Amino acid sequence: MIGIGALAGCGEKQFDTVLTIDGQDVCPSLYRMFQIQSYLEASSRAASVTDTIDGLSVPEWINDNTKTLLREWRYYGQAFDAAGLTLSDAEEQALEQQITLGWESAGAVYLRNGVDRESYAEFQRSAARMEALFERYCADLTDEEIQRYLDEEFLLIEYVQLPCFDADGDLLGEEQRAEIKALAQDTLAEMQKRKDFAAPCAQAVAESYRIGGFSSADDLTEDDYLFSAYLSQTASGENAALSQQAAEVPVGGFGLYENEQFILLFHRLPNWETQEDFEALRPSVLWEMRGEDFEAECAAVWDSYELVENEEAVEWYAPLKLNLSAPTDAELAAAGLEGEESAAGGSSG
């Protein structure tokens, strides 16, 4: 997380409009909502406000990205209406529930930064419009085509990582690393014999922690060390080596992969088993298939929008004035959210 946001709010000064996009005025509340999203994106790319992103300072990047997000918002609203799209009753109900839960979680923080519930709801509705437009963009694809792409491009594994470094972060010596290798090989043989992954892994993780001098693994649950991931079969670099090795293991089989810092024990799983599984994967697979083309076609329109800034307002609502720290009890009470834990980062996606 970038180290900004220590300054409170925006004071008492008010503006009616921060900028205008394609003739549509953007009020401070909506501008701040999309600015918070840009802040969160910047937080995942920069460790400090003194860093740069794409050659820009963090505040500059946030300002530029906020404009891009607002261009997208304007486009999705217009394109959704022009296409005559609507949300079904079930989609509307799910969206309203998402908005309500998100506001209960983060409303106090948003209010502190000048974002009202209406703007938060509009932000979420814009995402729903985009999803509907993208679904229409992919309407020609059959489930069989999507499933074939998934199986050709990706594979699913569950895995554990046996650390090849000690509790101080230093790589293990030759003798200790040999112990980890032997442990991994023995565990792999046990998996293949028992046709079980989780139980042998629990023992292997505990023993690898002991070798590395870590705290006891007795209190660890499977959620602490057992992970799963879809691997791209066309990846490059470090991930490519793991993907290639996993691809050589049949579905249901077990394998081992080693790099400098870890030895991975993995279990190859079917990419999906039930129709419910497939439906949950479908949006992300579609995005892999056509997301880049969709965005390029949309950007060709929104990049052409005229954007006029109220420079004084943009300066006044500077990103360094954002404060996304946890709310006080008084702020929770003012927002009608007594007793709720609130964090803007948890509900802005």
C-alpha positions, 0 to 999 in steps of 0.5 A, spaced: 500 500 500 502 506 498 504 511 503 499 516 502 492 518 505 494 521 511 491 528 510 483 528 512 478 530 507 477 536 503 475 542 507 469 546 506 470 548 499 465 546 494 465 545 487 459 543 482 463 540 477 470 537 477 470 536 470 466 535 464 466 528 459 463 528 452 458 534 455 457 530 461 458 534 468 462 530 473 460 532 480 465 532 486 462 526 489 462 521 483 469 524 481 472 522 488 469 515 488 473 513 481 479 517 484 479 512 490 479 506 485 485 509 482 488 510 488 487 503 490 490 501 483 496 505 484 497 502 491 498 495 488 503 498 483 507 503 488 510 502 495 510 509 496 508 516 494 515 517 492 515 512 487 513 512 479 508 508 475 509 508 468 513 514 468 509 518 472 509 520 479 503 517 484 499 523 484 499 524 477 498 517 475 492 517 479 489 523 476 490 521 469 487 514 471 481 517 474 480 521 468 480 514 464 475 511 469 471 516 468 471 516 460 469 508 461 463 510 465 461 515 460 462 510 455 458 504 458 452 508 460 451 511 453 453 504 450 448 500 455 442 505 453 444 505 446 444 497 446 437 497 449 440 493 455 437 492 461 438 488 468 434 482 469 430 482 476 435 477 479 441 481 476 437 488 479 436 484 486 443 482 486 446 488 484 442 492 490 444 487 495 452 488 493 451 496 493 448 495 500 453 490 503 459 494 500 456 501 503 455 498 510 462 495 509 465 502 507 460 507 507 463 511 513 470 512 509 467 514 503 463 519 506 469 522 509 472 523 503 466 526 500 463 520 496 455 519 497 451 513 497 448 515 490 455 515 487 458 509 490 451 505 487 453 509 480 460 506 480 457 499 482 452 500 476 457 502 471 461 495 472 454 492 471 453 495 465 460 493 462 459 486 464 452 486 460 456 489 454 461 484 454 456 479 455 453 481 449 460 482 445 461 474 447 454 472 445 456 468 439 461 464 443 458 457 445 459 453 451 463 448 448 468 453 445 469 457 451 470 450 455 475 448 449 479 454 450 479 453 458 482 446 457 487 448 451 490 454 455 489 453 462 490 447 467 488 447 475 493 445 480 492 445 488 499 445 491 504 446 497 510 450 498 516 447 502 521 453 503 528 452 501 530 458 506 530 459 513 526 463 518 531 469 517 530 469 510 536 466 508 537 460 503 538 453 506 545 450 506 546 444 501 545 439 507 538 442 509 536 443 502 538 436 501 533 434 507 527 438 503 529 435 497 528 428 500 522 430 504 519 432 498 520 426 494 518 421 500 512 425 500 510 425 493 511 417 493 506 417 499 501 421 495 502 416 489 501 410 494 495 413 498 492 417 492 491 423 497 494 430 497 492 433 503 494 429 509 501 427 506 502 435 505 500 437 512 506 432 514 511 435 509 509 442 511 510 441 518 517 438 517 520 443 512 518 448 517 522 444 522 528 444 518 528 451 516 527 453 524 520 456 523 515 456 528 511 450 529 506 448 524 502 444 529 497 450 529 496 451 521 490 449 517 489 447 510 488 454 508 494 457 511 499 452 506 494 449 501 493 453 495 490 452 488 491 456 481 490 456 474 496 456 470 497 458 463 499 453 458 502 459 454 506 463 460 513 465 459 518 465 464 518 462 471 511 460 470 512 457 464 517 452 467 511 450 472 506 450 467 510 445 462 511 440 468 504 440 470 502 439 463 506 432 463 502 430 469 495 427 468 489 429 471 488 426 478 496 425 478 501 428 483 508 432 481 514 436 484 517 442 482 523 446 484 526 453 484 531 457 488 526 458 494 521 453 494 519 446 492 512 445 490 508 439 491 502 439 486 496 435 485 493 436 478 485 437 478 480 437 472 479 445 470 472 444 472 467 438 474 460 441 474 456 446 470 456 450 476 463 450 476 463 452 469 458 458 470 463 460 475 469 460 471 465 463 465 466 470 466 474 470 467 475 465 461 471 470 456 475 476 459 481 472 457 478 470 450 476 477 448 477 482 454 483 485 450 479 486 444 473 489 447 477 494 451 480 496 445 474 497 441 471 501 447 477 505 448 477 507 440 470 511 442 472 513 449 479 516 447 475 521 443 471 524 448 472 531 449 474 532 457 474 539 460 477 540 467 475 545 472 483 546 474 481 549 480 477 543 482 482 538 480 487 541 484 482 542 490 480 534 490 488 532 490 489 525 491 494 526 497 488 529 501 484 522 500 484 518 507 482 511 507 484 509 514 479 505 518 473 510 521 472 512 528 466 510 532 463 517 531 464 517 523 460 510 523 455 513 527 454 519 523 453 514 517 448 509 521 453 504 521 455 503 528 459 497 530 460 495 522 468 494 520 469 499 514 475 499 509 474 502 502 479 497 499 474 492 501 468 494 497 471 498 491 472 493 486 
